[in-house]
Amino acid sequence: MTLEFKNAYIKNSHTLIGRNEHKTQIKADTNLTDYYDNEKSVEQAEASFQRKTIENLIKKENLKYEDIDILMGGDLQSQIFASSFASRKFNIPFLGIYSACATFVQGLIQSANLLDNNVKNVILTTSAHNLASEKQFRFPIEYGALRKKVNTFTATGSVSAFITKTPSNVKIEYGTIGSVVDLGYNDANNFGACMAPSAAKVISEHLNDTKRKIDYYDIVLTGDLGIYGLNILKDYLKKEYKIEANNLVDAGSILFDKNELEKIAGGSGPICLPLILFGHILKENYKRILLVGTGSLHSKTSCNLGESIPSVSHVISLEVIK
């Protein structure tokens, strides 16, 4: 399903990154060196990341809490712990959301839809923490468990974006809501292979619904397929949907420098796409941008049960006016 939006704009953002992300091409607003951010646990630290990006974004826009109609957020922790606990400080109506690593794009779709109604201003936030995610979905880092070549590395940080009816130079045009795809793959180390089919499907649906060709966009930015997942997506688009995509870039694949990418398949997590979007892509000369949020919908329980891994991907198209 594709929705068209008339009055939705991305006006500003605040980005925060952890110490491993300092080596990247991202130009972040806040750079942290402490994984714990003066908190007792990494889980609480991630909630602190979100609080800081929300607070700093509100300061940037010279707003008060009451100027924000809705605070919307999601993350990878169980029951979106970081987003829920970050929201406690703000007396703002809160909507918690979850599409795994596609959460930010889902949030853009929901925010834009609300702005086409009576809502004026939304803050959308997301985060991830490498130590929290590794402990929850794989093994604590302290175990020293061996990683496969196809493993991605969960990025650490937070992004908050100000979505508003007030016109800005970044307009949200269309949002395409993807469906859950499960081809029976069950390797929890290789999320890119799990998510590529759902990404291909929603890209094809978006192009069909909008009557556009893939090269209409200057760049198609996927979330966190990683190096190998991106190659699978290109092949899948060509074989299943007859789409030759030469403008595909995966945020996770360019998040870290080349030396780091010799060790891992790329970055992962819901912050990969917004970090690259705000810290790199919007600083370049791209005018037509297609964002493809990619989410692996497994859990620690589903993997232990031997279940296959379903995935979902969502799409947002942006028009940038320089």
PASEBA-1860 file (N, C-alpha, C; in nm, 3 decimals):
! residues 322
1> MTLEFKNA> 0.084/-0.120/0.000/0.000/0.000/0.000/0.088/0.125/0.000 ~ 0.059/0.218/-0.090/0.134/0.343/-0.099/0.044/0.462/-0.066 ~ 0.092/0.546/0.024/0.019/0.666/0.065/0.091/0.789/0.013 ~ 0.015/0.888/-0.032/0.073/1.015/-0.075/0.051/1.118/0.035 ~ 0.155/1.196/0.062/0.149/1.295/0.169/0.160/1.435/0.111 ~ 0.076/1.525/0.159/0.071/1.662/0.107/0.144/1.763/0.195 ~ 0.143/1.739/0.326/0.192/1.842/0.418/0.288/1.786/0.522 ~ 0.389/1.714/0.478/0.483/1.654/0.572/0.627/1.686/0.530
9> YIKNSHTL> 0.703/1.742/0.623/0.840/1.784/0.594/0.932/1.743/0.708 ~ 1.056/1.710/0.673/1.160/1.689/0.774/1.235/1.821/0.788 ~ 1.224/1.884/0.904/1.281/2.018/0.922/1.418/2.017/0.988 ~ 1.441/1.921/1.078/1.569/1.923/1.149/1.593/1.786/1.213 ~ 1.713/1.766/1.265/1.747/1.640/1.330/1.860/1.663/1.429 ~ 1.879/1.566/1.515/1.997/1.564/1.602/2.048/1.420/1.603 ~ 2.177/1.404/1.577/2.237/1.271/1.569/2.344/1.255/1.677 ~ 2.349/1.135/1.732/2.446/1.101/1.836/2.507/0.967/1.802
17> IGRNEHKT> 2.640/0.957/1.812/2.706/0.830/1.779/2.801/0.788/1.890 ~ 2.825/0.656/1.896/2.919/0.600/1.993/3.061/0.605/1.942 ~ 3.152/0.548/2.020/3.295/0.565/1.991/3.339/0.490/1.866 ~ 3.278/0.374/1.836/3.317/0.300/1.716/3.274/0.370/1.589 ~ 3.172/0.452/1.599/3.120/0.523/1.482/3.196/0.652/1.454 ~ 3.290/0.691/1.542/3.368/0.813/1.520/3.454/0.802/1.394 ~ 3.489/0.679/1.356/3.578/0.659/1.242/3.504/0.665/1.108 ~ 3.377/0.686/1.112/3.295/0.681/0.991/3.292/0.817/0.922
25> QIKADTNL> 3.224/0.819/0.807/3.209/0.944/0.732/3.095/1.030/0.785 ~ 3.027/0.984/0.887/2.914/1.058/0.943/2.963/1.182/1.017 ~ 2.895/1.291/0.994/2.918/1.414/1.070/2.804/1.427/1.170 ~ 2.828/1.377/1.291/2.723/1.373/1.393/2.723/1.500/1.476 ~ 2.611/1.527/1.540/2.600/1.643/1.629/2.666/1.617/1.764 ~ 2.656/1.493/1.812/2.713/1.457/1.942/2.794/1.329/1.927 ~ 2.917/1.331/1.981/3.005/1.214/1.976/3.033/1.167/2.118 ~ 2.998/1.043/2.148/3.020/0.989/2.281/3.142/0.897/2.283
33> TDYYDNEK> 3.207/0.890/2.399/3.318/0.797/2.417/3.286/0.690/2.521 ~ 3.184/0.716/2.602/3.146/0.626/2.710/3.025/0.543/2.668 ~ 3.044/0.412/2.654/2.935/0.323/2.617/2.822/0.323/2.721 ~ 2.855/0.356/2.846/2.755/0.355/2.953/2.692/0.492/2.977 ~ 2.751/0.595/2.922/2.697/0.731/2.933/2.659/0.764/3.077 ~ 2.746/0.724/3.171/2.726/0.750/3.315/2.603/0.680/3.374 ~ 2.554/0.577/3.306/2.441/0.499/3.357/2.491/0.366/3.413 ~ 2.402/0.293/3.479/2.439/0.166/3.542/2.449/0.051/3.443
41> SVEQAEAS> 2.379/0.061/3.331/2.378/-0.048/3.234/2.376/0.008/3.093 ~ 2.408/-0.076/2.996/2.405/-0.032/2.856/2.261/-0.009/2.810 ~ 2.167/-0.083/2.868/2.027/-0.063/2.833/1.980/0.076/2.876 ~ 2.017/0.116/2.996/1.982/0.250/3.044/2.058/0.358/2.968 ~ 2.180/0.325/2.926/2.258/0.420/2.847/2.189/0.451/2.715 ~ 2.130/0.349/2.653/2.061/0.372/2.526/1.941/0.465/2.544 ~ 1.869/0.448/2.654/1.759/0.540/2.683/1.811/0.682/2.702 ~ 1.928/0.693/2.763/1.991/0.824/2.780/2.028/0.886/2.646
49> FQRKTIEN> 2.074/0.803/2.551/2.104/0.853/2.416/1.981/0.922/2.356 ~ 1.868/0.854/2.366/1.745/0.911/2.308/1.705/1.041/2.377 ~ 1.713/1.042/2.509/1.677/1.165/2.581/1.761/1.283/2.533 ~ 1.889/1.257/2.512/1.979/1.366/2.470/1.946/1.416/2.330 ~ 1.916/1.325/2.238/1.886/1.371/2.102/1.752/1.445/2.097 ~ 1.655/1.400/2.177/1.526/1.470/2.182/1.544/1.610/2.241 ~ 1.615/1.617/2.354/1.636/1.746/2.420/1.710/1.844/2.328 ~ 1.815/1.796/2.265/1.895/1.883/2.178/1.818/1.926/2.054
57> LIKKENLK> 1.732/1.839/2.003/1.651/1.875/1.887/1.550/1.984/1.925 ~ 1.489/1.970/2.040/1.395/2.072/2.087/1.466/2.207/2.106 ~ 1.589/2.203/2.158/1.667/2.326/2.174/1.702/2.387/2.039 ~ 1.740/2.303/1.943/1.773/2.351/1.809/1.659/2.429/1.748 ~ 1.538/2.378/1.767/1.420/2.439/1.708/1.360/2.549/1.795 ~ 1.425/2.572/1.912/1.376/2.675/2.005/1.229/2.652/2.041 ~ 1.199/2.526/2.075/1.063/2.486/2.107/1.049/2.452/2.255 ~ 0.927/2.440/2.300/0.895/2.389/2.432/0.832/2.251/2.416
65> YEDIDILM> 0.828/2.175/2.523/0.770/2.041/2.515/0.627/2.045/2.463 ~ 0.553/2.147/2.508/0.412/2.155/2.469/0.393/2.189/2.321 ~ 0.500/2.230/2.253/0.491/2.257/2.109/0.491/2.128/2.026 ~ 0.528/2.018/2.088/0.534/1.889/2.019/0.404/1.813/2.045 ~ 0.332/1.782/1.939/0.204/1.713/1.955/0.224/1.566/1.991 ~ 0.322/1.502/1.926/0.343/1.358/1.949/0.493/1.327/1.947 ~ 0.536/1.246/2.041/0.669/1.188/2.043/0.654/1.042/2.002 ~ 0.726/1.003/1.898/0.715/0.867/1.846/0.853/0.803/1.847
73> GGDLQSQI> 0.862/0.680/1.897/0.994/0.617/1.904/0.990/0.466/1.909 ~ 1.101/0.407/1.871/1.116/0.262/1.876/1.262/0.223/1.872 ~ 1.293/0.104/1.920/1.431/0.055/1.925/1.429/-0.097/1.925 ~ 1.546/-0.159/1.941/1.556/-0.304/1.932/1.541/-0.376/2.066 ~ 1.547/-0.303/2.175/1.538/-0.370/2.305/1.398/-0.427/2.328 ~ 1.392/-0.529/2.413/1.263/-0.592/2.444/1.164/-0.487/2.493 ~ 1.044/-0.489/2.433/0.936/-0.395/2.468/0.981/-0.249/2.452 ~ 1.062/-0.225/2.348/1.118/-0.093/2.317/1.153/-0.016/2.445
81> FASSFASR> 1.234/-0.082/2.527/1.275/-0.028/2.658/1.332/0.112/2.647 ~ 1.427/0.133/2.554/1.497/0.262/2.546/1.400/0.375/2.515 ~ 1.312/0.353/2.419/1.217/0.458/2.379/1.116/0.487/2.489 ~ 1.065/0.384/2.550/0.964/0.402/2.655/1.023/0.475/2.775 ~ 1.144/0.436/2.815/1.204/0.497/2.933/1.258/0.636/2.902 ~ 1.300/0.661/2.779/1.344/0.795/2.741/1.229/0.893/2.745 ~ 1.110/0.845/2.710/0.992/0.934/2.700/0.941/0.979/2.836 ~ 0.989/0.916/2.946/0.937/0.949/3.079/0.962/1.094/3.117
89> KFNIPFLG> 1.070/1.150/3.066/1.106/1.287/3.105/1.015/1.392/3.041 ~ 0.954/1.356/2.929/0.881/1.455/2.850/0.731/1.435/2.867 ~ 0.662/1.539/2.898/0.517/1.531/2.910/0.455/1.553/2.771 ~ 0.486/1.457/2.681/0.441/1.463/2.542/0.369/1.332/2.510 ~ 0.253/1.335/2.446/0.186/1.211/2.405/0.283/1.122/2.328 ~ 0.289/0.995/2.367/0.392/0.904/2.314/0.331/0.788/2.239 ~ 0.386/0.759/2.122/0.351/0.641/2.043/0.476/0.555/2.027 ~ 0.474/0.436/2.085/0.584/0.342/2.066/0.561/0.258/1.942
97> IYSACATF> 0.665/0.240/1.861/0.651/0.166/1.735/0.763/0.063/1.722 ~ 0.740/-0.036/1.635/0.843/-0.139/1.615/0.831/-0.204/1.478 ~ 0.938/-0.197/1.401/0.956/-0.278/1.281/1.101/-0.321/1.272 ~ 1.159/-0.354/1.389/1.301/-0.389/1.397/1.384/-0.276/1.336 ~ 1.472/-0.307/1.243/1.560/-0.204/1.186/1.491/-0.119/1.080 ~ 1.364/-0.147/1.052/1.284/-0.062/0.963/1.200/0.038/1.042 ~ 1.225/0.048/1.172/1.142/0.129/1.260/1.141/0.276/1.221 ~ 1.256/0.332/1.184/1.261/0.475/1.153/1.175/0.508/1.031
105> VQGLIQSA> 1.181/0.426/0.928/1.101/0.452/0.808/0.953/0.431/0.839 ~ 0.920/0.330/0.918/0.781/0.315/0.963/0.736/0.441/1.035 ~ 0.823/0.497/1.120/0.790/0.618/1.193/0.768/0.737/1.102 ~ 0.846/0.747/0.993/0.825/0.855/0.898/0.688/0.843/0.832 ~ 0.650/0.721/0.796/0.518/0.698/0.735/0.407/0.738/0.832 ~ 0.417/0.693/0.956/0.313/0.724/1.054/0.310/0.873/1.088 ~ 0.427/0.934/1.099/0.432/1.077/1.129/0.368/1.158/1.017 ~ 0.404/1.128/0.892/0.349/1.201/0.778/0.199/1.183/0.768
113> NLLDNNVK> 0.152/1.063/0.799/0.008/1.037/0.796/-0.065/1.120/0.902 ~ -0.006/1.132/1.020/-0.066/1.213/1.126/-0.067/1.361/1.088 ~ 0.038/1.406/1.020/0.046/1.547/0.980/-0.056/1.581/0.873 ~ -0.102/1.483/0.799/-0.209/1.508/0.702/-0.344/1.520/0.771 ~ -0.345/1.502/0.902/-0.467/1.521/0.981/-0.449/1.644/1.070 ~ -0.479/1.636/1.197/-0.478/1.755/1.282/-0.347/1.778/1.356 ~ -0.251/1.689/1.340/-0.122/1.703/1.409/-0.032/1.801/1.334 ~ 0.042/1.884/1.408/0.129/1.985/1.345/0.278/1.948/1.353
121> NVILTTSA> 0.320/1.895/1.469/0.462/1.867/1.490/0.482/1.730/1.556 ~ 0.577/1.654/1.505/0.611/1.523/1.561/0.762/1.514/1.577 ~ 0.806/1.458/1.687/0.947/1.419/1.699/0.952/1.267/1.689 ~ 1.032/1.221/1.595/1.052/1.078/1.573/1.192/1.041/1.620 ~ 1.203/0.940/1.705/1.333/0.904/1.761/1.357/0.753/1.753 ~ 1.483/0.718/1.739/1.522/0.576/1.745/1.664/0.567/1.796 ~ 1.707/0.447/1.828/1.840/0.428/1.884/1.882/0.282/1.871 ~ 2.008/0.257/1.902/2.059/0.120/1.912/2.185/0.124/1.996
129> HNLASEKQ> 2.217/0.012/2.055/2.340/0.001/2.136/2.400/-0.136/2.107 ~ 2.526/-0.136/2.062/2.588/-0.262/2.024/2.588/-0.363/2.137 ~ 2.625/-0.322/2.257/2.634/-0.416/2.368/2.497/-0.467/2.410 ~ 2.396/-0.382/2.405/2.260/-0.425/2.442/2.206/-0.523/2.340 ~ 2.227/-0.497/2.213/2.174/-0.584/2.107/2.246/-0.717/2.103 ~ 2.379/-0.714/2.117/2.455/-0.840/2.115/2.413/-0.930/2.232 ~ 2.393/-0.870/2.347/2.353/-0.948/2.465/2.214/-1.006/2.447 ~ 2.125/-0.930/2.383/1.987/-0.974/2.369/1.969/-1.078/2.259
137> FRFPIEYG> 2.035/-1.058/2.145/2.008/-1.143/2.029/2.115/-1.250/2.003 ~ 2.237/-1.226/2.051/2.343/-1.325/2.024/2.405/-1.368/2.157 ~ 2.526/-1.319/2.185/2.596/-1.350/2.309/2.657/-1.221/2.362 ~ 2.665/-1.206/2.495/2.736/-1.089/2.549/2.877/-1.082/2.493 ~ 2.927/-0.963/2.466/3.059/-0.943/2.409/3.166/-1.012/2.494 ~ 3.145/-1.014/2.625/3.244/-1.072/2.717/3.268/-1.221/2.691 ~ 3.172/-1.288/2.625/3.187/-1.431/2.596/3.293/-1.456/2.491 ~ 3.322/-1.356/2.408/3.421/-1.374/2.301/3.377/-1.474/2.196
145> ALRKKVNT> 3.246/-1.482/2.170/3.195/-1.578/2.072/3.245/-1.543/1.932 ~ 3.276/-1.645/1.853/3.323/-1.623/1.717/3.209/-1.573/1.629 ~ 3.241/-1.484/1.537/3.141/-1.427/1.447/3.164/-1.479/1.306 ~ 3.055/-1.493/1.232/3.065/-1.534/1.092/3.098/-1.414/1.005 ~ 3.149/-1.443/0.886/3.185/-1.335/0.793/3.064/-1.252/0.753 ~ 2.945/-1.312/0.754/2.824/-1.241/0.712/2.762/-1.159/0.825 ~ 2.818/-1.167/0.947/2.764/-1.091/1.059/2.781/-0.940/1.037 ~ 2.678/-0.866/1.070/2.689/-0.721/1.074/2.711/-0.677/1.219
153> FTATGSVS> 2.748/-0.550/1.236/2.784/-0.496/1.366/2.683/-0.389/1.403 ~ 2.607/-0.411/1.511/2.505/-0.315/1.550/2.568/-0.181/1.588 ~ 2.526/-0.077/1.519/2.579/0.057/1.546/2.524/0.110/1.678 ~ 2.598/0.200/1.739/2.559/0.259/1.867/2.530/0.408/1.848 ~ 2.413/0.450/1.894/2.379/0.592/1.884/2.230/0.615/1.885 ~ 2.191/0.736/1.851/2.050/0.773/1.847/2.030/0.885/1.746 ~ 1.911/0.888/1.689/1.872/0.995/1.597/1.730/1.039/1.632 ~ 1.710/1.168/1.640/1.575/1.225/1.655/1.553/1.323/1.542
161> AFITKTPS> 1.434/1.319/1.482/1.401/1.405/1.369/1.274/1.483/1.400 ~ 1.270/1.607/1.353/1.154/1.694/1.371/1.073/1.693/1.242 ~ 0.953/1.634/1.249/0.865/1.621/1.134/0.748/1.719/1.153 ~ 0.723/1.803/1.053/0.629/1.913/1.073/0.552/1.947/0.946 ~ 0.442/2.018/0.965/0.366/2.069/0.851/0.431/2.194/0.790 ~ 0.516/2.259/0.867/0.582/2.380/0.818/0.678/2.343/0.704 ~ 0.663/2.401/0.586/0.749/2.365/0.472/0.898/2.384/0.501 ~ 0.977/2.287/0.457/1.123/2.294/0.468/1.180/2.242/0.337
169> NVKIEYGT> 1.310/2.224/0.331/1.371/2.180/0.205/1.368/2.029/0.186 ~ 1.313/1.954/0.281/1.300/1.808/0.266/1.153/1.770/0.281 ~ 1.090/1.737/0.170/0.947/1.703/0.170/0.929/1.551/0.164 ~ 0.841/1.500/0.249/0.804/1.359/0.244/0.693/1.343/0.140 ~ 0.717/1.267/0.035/0.622/1.253/-0.075/0.527/1.135/-0.056 ~ 0.586/1.016/-0.063/0.509/0.892/-0.059/0.565/0.798/0.048 ~ 0.478/0.715/0.101/0.520/0.608/0.189/0.456/0.477/0.145 ~ 0.536/0.375/0.129/0.485/0.244/0.090/0.506/0.147/0.206
177> IGSVVDLG> 0.396/0.089/0.254/0.400/-0.004/0.366/0.420/-0.145/0.312 ~ 0.527/-0.209/0.355/0.559/-0.343/0.306/0.487/-0.452/0.383 ~ 0.488/-0.571/0.326/0.428/-0.688/0.392/0.539/-0.780/0.443 ~ 0.504/-0.866/0.535/0.602/-0.958/0.593/0.635/-1.068/0.491 ~ 0.764/-1.092/0.472/0.812/-1.192/0.378/0.896/-1.294/0.454 ~ 0.874/-1.421/0.429/0.952/-1.526/0.494/0.975/-1.638/0.393 ~ 1.099/-1.652/0.349/1.134/-1.757/0.251/1.189/-1.883/0.318 ~ 1.181/-1.886/0.452/1.225/-2.006/0.523/1.369/-2.005/0.569
185> YNDANNFG> 1.440/-1.895/0.548/1.580/-1.884/0.589/1.587/-1.869/0.740 ~ 1.684/-1.932/0.806/1.685/-1.928/0.952/1.822/-1.903/1.014 ~ 1.915/-1.845/0.938/2.046/-1.813/0.993/2.043/-1.672/1.054 ~ 2.040/-1.665/1.186/2.030/-1.536/1.254/2.160/-1.455/1.247 ~ 2.263/-1.513/1.187/2.386/-1.437/1.166/2.381/-1.354/1.039 ~ 2.294/-1.393/0.946/2.293/-1.331/0.814/2.161/-1.258/0.790 ~ 2.144/-1.145/0.856/2.019/-1.070/0.844/1.998/-1.016/0.703 ~ 2.106/-0.983/0.635/2.094/-0.928/0.500/2.022/-1.021/0.406
193> ACMAPSAA> 2.053/-1.150/0.415/1.987/-1.250/0.330/1.840/-1.263/0.365 ~ 1.808/-1.247/0.494/1.668/-1.255/0.538/1.586/-1.137/0.488 ~ 1.647/-1.018/0.487/1.572/-0.896/0.460/1.566/-0.857/0.312 ~ 1.660/-0.903/0.233/1.666/-0.862/0.092/1.537/-0.890/0.015 ~ 1.472/-1.006/0.031/1.347/-1.030/-0.044/1.236/-0.933/-0.011 ~ 1.220/-0.896/0.116/1.115/-0.800/0.152/1.148/-0.661/0.098 ~ 1.277/-0.626/0.095/1.319/-0.497/0.039/1.288/-0.492/-0.110 ~ 1.318/-0.599/-0.181/1.290/-0.604/-0.326/1.140/-0.593/-0.352
201> KVISEHLN> 1.062/-0.662/-0.272/0.916/-0.663/-0.292/0.857/-0.524/-0.273 ~ 0.896/-0.454/-0.166/0.836/-0.323/-0.140/0.887/-0.217/-0.239 ~ 1.010/-0.230/-0.286/1.060/-0.139/-0.391/0.977/-0.155/-0.517 ~ 0.953/-0.280/-0.556/0.873/-0.308/-0.675/0.731/-0.253/-0.659 ~ 0.671/-0.273/-0.542/0.535/-0.223/-0.517/0.531/-0.070/-0.522 ~ 0.632/-0.007/-0.465/0.637/0.139/-0.467/0.646/0.192/-0.610 ~ 0.730/0.132/-0.690/0.747/0.177/-0.829/0.618/0.155/-0.909 ~ 0.553/0.043/-0.886/0.426/0.015/-0.956/0.317/0.114/-0.914
209> DTKRKIDY> 0.308/0.142/-0.784/0.204/0.231/-0.734/0.224/0.376/-0.779 ~ 0.349/0.419/-0.787/0.378/0.558/-0.823/0.402/0.578/-0.973 ~ 0.405/0.466/-1.048/0.431/0.470/-1.193/0.568/0.529/-1.223 ~ 0.664/0.498/-1.139/0.799/0.549/-1.158/0.895/0.435/-1.191 ~ 1.007/0.471/-1.251/1.117/0.379/-1.274/1.220/0.396/-1.162 ~ 1.303/0.296/-1.143/1.400/0.301/-1.035/1.497/0.417/-1.052 ~ 1.529/0.451/-1.178/1.625/0.559/-1.201/1.563/0.699/-1.188 ~ 1.434/0.706/-1.152/1.374/0.835/-1.118/1.446/0.894/-0.996
217> YDIVLTGD> 1.494/0.806/-0.908/1.560/0.849/-0.786/1.711/0.861/-0.807 ~ 1.767/0.965/-0.747/1.912/0.983/-0.753/1.983/0.876/-0.672 ~ 1.918/0.833/-0.564/1.976/0.730/-0.479/1.864/0.652/-0.413 ~ 1.883/0.521/-0.403/1.792/0.435/-0.326/1.873/0.385/-0.207 ~ 1.841/0.434/-0.088/1.920/0.405/0.031/1.850/0.301/0.117 ~ 1.906/0.182/0.125/1.852/0.078/0.211/1.914/0.091/0.351 ~ 1.851/0.024/0.447/1.890/0.043/0.587/2.014/-0.029/0.630 ~ 2.007/-0.162/0.641/2.121/-0.235/0.698/2.130/-0.377/0.643
225> LGIYGLNI> 2.127/-0.387/0.512/2.143/-0.519/0.448/2.286/-0.569/0.459 ~ 2.380/-0.478/0.471/2.520/-0.516/0.473/2.571/-0.546/0.332 ~ 2.697/-0.575/0.322/2.763/-0.596/0.193/2.699/-0.711/0.116 ~ 2.676/-0.823/0.182/2.625/-0.941/0.114/2.475/-0.930/0.087 ~ 2.401/-0.872/0.180/2.258/-0.853/0.160/2.228/-0.759/0.045 ~ 2.312/-0.657/0.029/2.294/-0.562/-0.081/2.309/-0.632/-0.216 ~ 2.408/-0.719/-0.227/2.426/-0.794/-0.352/2.308/-0.887/-0.379 ~ 2.254/-0.947/-0.273/2.137/-1.033/-0.290/2.019/-0.950/-0.338
233> LKDYLKKE> 2.001/-0.830/-0.282/1.891/-0.743/-0.323/1.902/-0.708/-0.471 ~ 2.019/-0.673/-0.517/2.037/-0.638/-0.659/1.999/-0.755/-0.749 ~ 2.047/-0.875/-0.711/2.016/-0.995/-0.791/1.867/-1.027/-0.786 ~ 1.807/-1.013/-0.668/1.666/-1.046/-0.650/1.576/-0.951/-0.728 ~ 1.609/-0.823/-0.725/1.533/-0.725/-0.804/1.538/-0.757/-0.952 ~ 1.654/-0.797/-0.998/1.672/-0.824/-1.141/1.600/-0.952/-1.183 ~ 1.612/-1.058/-1.103/1.556/-1.187/-1.142/1.406/-1.196/-1.118 ~ 1.359/-1.143/-1.005/1.218/-1.158/-0.969/1.130/-1.046/-1.023
241> YKIEANNL> 1.185/-0.925/-1.035/1.102/-0.810/-1.072/1.150/-0.736/-1.197 ~ 1.256/-0.789/-1.259/1.310/-0.729/-1.383/1.348/-0.582/-1.364 ~ 1.402/-0.552/-1.247/1.445/-0.415/-1.215/1.598/-0.412/-1.207 ~ 1.658/-0.335/-1.294/1.803/-0.318/-1.294/1.834/-0.193/-1.211 ~ 1.888/-0.212/-1.092/1.910/-0.100/-1.000/2.058/-0.068/-0.989 ~ 2.097/0.046/-1.045/2.236/0.091/-1.039/2.256/0.204/-0.939 ~ 2.151/0.242/-0.871/2.159/0.354/-0.776/2.135/0.310/-0.632 ~ 2.154/0.181/-0.606/2.134/0.128/-0.471/2.257/0.152/-0.384
249> VDAGSILF> 2.235/0.202/-0.265/2.341/0.217/-0.164/2.284/0.168/-0.031 ~ 2.361/0.088/0.040/2.314/0.040/0.170/2.384/0.118/0.281 ~ 2.305/0.175/0.370/2.362/0.257/0.478/2.458/0.177/0.565 ~ 2.420/0.054/0.598/2.507/-0.029/0.680/2.639/-0.060/0.614 ~ 2.638/-0.068/0.480/2.759/-0.103/0.406/2.859/0.011/0.398 ~ 2.814/0.135/0.422/2.907/0.248/0.416/2.922/0.317/0.551 ~ 2.863/0.259/0.654/2.867/0.322/0.786/3.007/0.324/0.843 ~ 3.081/0.215/0.829/3.216/0.206/0.885/3.320/0.218/0.775
257> DKNELEKI> 3.444/0.247/0.813/3.549/0.262/0.712/3.593/0.126/0.659 ~ 3.675/0.128/0.554/3.712/0.004/0.484/3.787/-0.093/0.573 ~ 3.868/-0.042/0.665/3.943/-0.131/0.754/3.847/-0.210/0.844 ~ 3.741/-0.143/0.890/3.642/-0.212/0.972/3.562/-0.312/0.890 ~ 3.535/-0.277/0.765/3.453/-0.364/0.680/3.526/-0.491/0.637 ~ 3.656/-0.496/0.662/3.730/-0.621/0.637/3.697/-0.724/0.745 ~ 3.645/-0.675/0.859/3.615/-0.764/0.972/3.466/-0.800/0.980 ~ 3.382/-0.712/0.928/3.237/-0.730/0.941/3.168/-0.707/0.806
265> AGGSGPIC> 3.042/-0.748/0.797/2.968/-0.732/0.671/2.903/-0.595/0.660 ~ 2.924/-0.509/0.761/2.864/-0.376/0.760/2.797/-0.347/0.893 ~ 2.733/-0.231/0.900/2.661/-0.195/1.020/2.518/-0.242/1.015 ~ 2.455/-0.249/1.132/2.313/-0.286/1.138/2.246/-0.207/1.250 ~ 2.114/-0.217/1.254/2.039/-0.147/1.356/1.954/-0.036/1.296 ~ 1.849/0.007/1.369/1.756/0.107/1.316/1.817/0.245/1.297 ~ 1.939/0.269/1.352/1.998/0.402/1.334/2.088/0.411/1.211 ~ 2.118/0.299/1.146/2.207/0.304/1.029/2.153/0.399/0.922
273> LPLILFGH> 2.027/0.379/0.882/1.970/0.460/0.776/1.961/0.608/0.814 ~ 1.902/0.645/0.929/1.896/0.788/0.961/2.031/0.853/0.985 ~ 2.128/0.778/1.039/2.262/0.835/1.057/2.324/0.872/0.924 ~ 2.314/0.782/0.826/2.370/0.810/0.694/2.287/0.917/0.623 ~ 2.155/0.914/0.640/2.070/1.013/0.576/2.105/1.154/0.623 ~ 2.105/1.177/0.755/2.126/1.311/0.808/2.275/1.349/0.815 ~ 2.360/1.251/0.834/2.502/1.282/0.848/2.580/1.280/0.719 ~ 2.517/1.237/0.610/2.591/1.226/0.484/2.506/1.260/0.361
281> ILKENYKR> 2.399/1.187/0.338/2.323/1.198/0.213/2.262/1.337/0.194 ~ 2.198/1.391/0.299/2.133/1.522/0.285/2.234/1.637/0.275 ~ 2.362/1.606/0.300/2.466/1.707/0.284/2.522/1.708/0.141 ~ 2.480/1.611/0.061/2.524/1.603/-0.078/2.417/1.666/-0.168 ~ 2.427/1.641/-0.299/2.339/1.709/-0.396/2.225/1.620/-0.447 ~ 2.185/1.522/-0.369/2.073/1.437/-0.409/1.942/1.514/-0.396 ~ 1.857/1.504/-0.498/1.728/1.573/-0.496/1.611/1.478/-0.478 ~ 1.623/1.357/-0.531/1.517/1.257/-0.518/1.573/1.134/-0.450
289> ILLVGTGS> 1.524/1.108/-0.329/1.581/1.003/-0.244/1.472/0.903/-0.208 ~ 1.503/0.775/-0.225/1.413/0.668/-0.182/1.476/0.597/-0.064 ~ 1.409/0.600/0.050/1.457/0.532/0.170/1.387/0.398/0.184 ~ 1.464/0.294/0.208/1.408/0.160/0.225/1.452/0.105/0.360 ~ 1.363/0.114/0.458/1.392/0.058/0.589/1.379/-0.094/0.584 ~ 1.479/-0.166/0.637/1.480/-0.312/0.631/1.480/-0.369/0.772 ~ 1.386/-0.458/0.800/1.374/-0.510/0.936/1.365/-0.662/0.942 ~ 1.447/-0.722/1.026/1.441/-0.866/1.052/1.357/-0.888/1.177
297> LHSKTSCN> 1.247/-0.961/1.165/1.147/-0.969/1.271/1.163/-1.090/1.363 ~ 1.284/-1.140/1.375/1.309/-1.251/1.467/1.316/-1.199/1.610 ~ 1.316/-1.288/1.705/1.340/-1.255/1.844/1.431/-1.363/1.903 ~ 1.480/-1.339/2.024/1.564/-1.442/2.086/1.483/-1.570/2.110 ~ 1.353/-1.556/2.134/1.268/-1.673/2.154/1.247/-1.749/2.022 ~ 1.217/-1.676/1.915/1.189/-1.743/1.787/1.311/-1.819/1.737 ~ 1.431/-1.762/1.758/1.552/-1.830/1.713/1.576/-1.958/1.793 ~ 1.551/-1.952/1.924/1.568/-2.071/2.008/1.467/-2.180/1.974
305> LGESIPSV> 1.352/-2.139/1.919/1.251/-2.237/1.878/1.280/-2.297/1.741 ~ 1.385/-2.248/1.675/1.420/-2.298/1.543/1.334/-2.242/1.432 ~ 1.263/-2.134/1.459/1.178/-2.072/1.357/1.262/-2.007/1.247 ~ 1.203/-1.998/1.128/1.264/-1.920/1.021/1.246/-1.772/1.055 ~ 1.312/-1.687/0.975/1.316/-1.545/1.010/1.236/-1.462/0.910 ~ 1.120/-1.410/0.952/1.043/-1.321/0.865/1.106/-1.182/0.864 ~ 1.078/-1.106/0.759/1.128/-0.969/0.753/1.022/-0.877/0.694 ~ 1.039/-0.748/0.718/0.949/-0.648/0.661/1.033/-0.527/0.621
313> SHVISLEV> 0.996/-0.463/0.511/1.063/-0.342/0.466/0.958/-0.238/0.430 ~ 0.989/-0.113/0.459/0.900/-0.001/0.426/0.977/0.103/0.346 ~ 0.904/0.184/0.270/0.967/0.282/0.180/0.911/0.421/0.205 ~ 1.000/0.519/0.199/0.963/0.661/0.201/1.037/0.731/0.087 ~ 0.966/0.815/0.011/1.034/0.895/-0.091/1.043/1.039/-0.045 ~ 1.160/1.100/-0.066/1.186/1.237/-0.025/1.221/1.322/-0.147 ~ 1.174/1.445/-0.144/1.213/1.543/-0.245/1.291/1.653/-0.172 ~ 1.415/1.674/-0.215/1.501/1.773/-0.151/1.509/1.897/-0.238
321> IK> 1.477/2.011/-0.178/1.480/2.139/-0.249/1.595/2.220/-0.191 ~ 1.699/2.237/-0.269/1.818/2.309/-0.221/1.795/2.460/-0.228
END
